[in-house]
Amino acid sequence: MSELTKEALTEFFDTRYVKKDDCDSTTHDIEKKLANDDKRLAVIELQVKINNWLSLAIAGGVIALVIKVFLGG
């Protein structure tokens, strides 16, 4: 009778929970996909940094021209 209970519990838990091997393979697949995202995020971060420097240089030039116009140069 205890064998029957173990089988019933095994069936119940097998349908309700994920086995460790299945969870490990799913986690591995997700980590593989996220590794590619890290590379893309690094490229985007570099592009944003360059964009910020260019914007700062342009804003500095505009401010210099405005000061020159107001001081009458």
C-alpha positions as CSV (number, residue, x, y, z in Angstrom):
1,M,0.0,0.0,0.0
2,S,2.8,2.4,0.7
3,E,4.2,1.6,-2.9
4,L,0.9,2.7,-4.3
5,T,1.0,5.9,-2.4
6,K,4.5,6.6,-3.6
7,E,3.4,6.1,-7.2
8,A,0.4,8.4,-6.8
9,L,2.6,11.1,-5.2
10,T,5.2,10.7,-8.0
11,E,2.6,11.1,-10.7
12,F,1.1,14.1,-8.8
13,F,4.5,15.8,-8.4
14,D,5.7,15.0,-11.9
15,T,2.8,16.8,-13.4
16,R,3.0,19.7,-11.0
17,Y,6.7,20.4,-10.8
18,V,9.6,20.5,-13.2
19,K,12.5,18.0,-12.9
20,K,15.9,19.3,-12.1
21,D,17.4,18.2,-15.5
22,D,14.6,20.0,-17.4
23,C,15.1,23.1,-15.3
24,D,18.9,23.0,-15.9
25,S,18.5,22.8,-19.7
26,T,15.9,25.6,-19.7
27,T,18.2,27.8,-17.6
28,H,21.2,27.0,-19.9
29,D,19.1,28.0,-23.0
30,I,18.1,31.3,-21.4
31,E,21.7,32.1,-20.3
32,K,22.9,31.5,-23.9
33,K,20.3,34.0,-25.2
34,L,21.2,36.5,-22.5
35,A,24.9,36.3,-23.4
36,N,24.2,37.6,-26.9
37,D,22.2,40.5,-25.4
38,D,25.2,41.5,-23.3
39,K,27.3,41.9,-26.5
40,R,24.6,44.0,-28.1
41,L,24.2,46.1,-25.0
42,A,28.0,46.8,-25.0
43,V,27.8,48.0,-28.6
44,I,24.8,50.2,-27.8
45,E,26.6,51.6,-24.8
46,L,29.6,52.6,-26.9
47,Q,27.4,54.3,-29.5
48,V,25.6,56.3,-26.8
49,K,28.9,57.4,-25.3
50,I,30.1,58.6,-28.7
51,N,26.7,60.3,-29.3
52,N,27.0,62.1,-25.9
53,W,30.5,63.4,-26.7
54,L,29.4,64.7,-30.1
55,S,26.4,66.4,-28.6
56,L,28.6,68.0,-25.9
57,A,31.1,69.2,-28.6
58,I,28.2,70.7,-30.7
59,A,26.6,72.3,-27.7
60,G,30.0,73.8,-26.7
61,G,30.5,75.3,-30.1
62,V,27.0,76.8,-30.1
63,I,27.6,78.3,-26.6
64,A,31.0,79.7,-27.8
65,L,29.2,81.3,-30.8
66,V,26.5,82.8,-28.7
67,I,29.1,84.3,-26.3
68,K,31.1,85.7,-29.2
69,V,27.9,87.4,-30.7
70,F,27.0,88.9,-27.3
71,L,30.5,90.2,-26.7
72,G,30.8,91.6,-30.2
73,G,33.7,89.7,-31.6
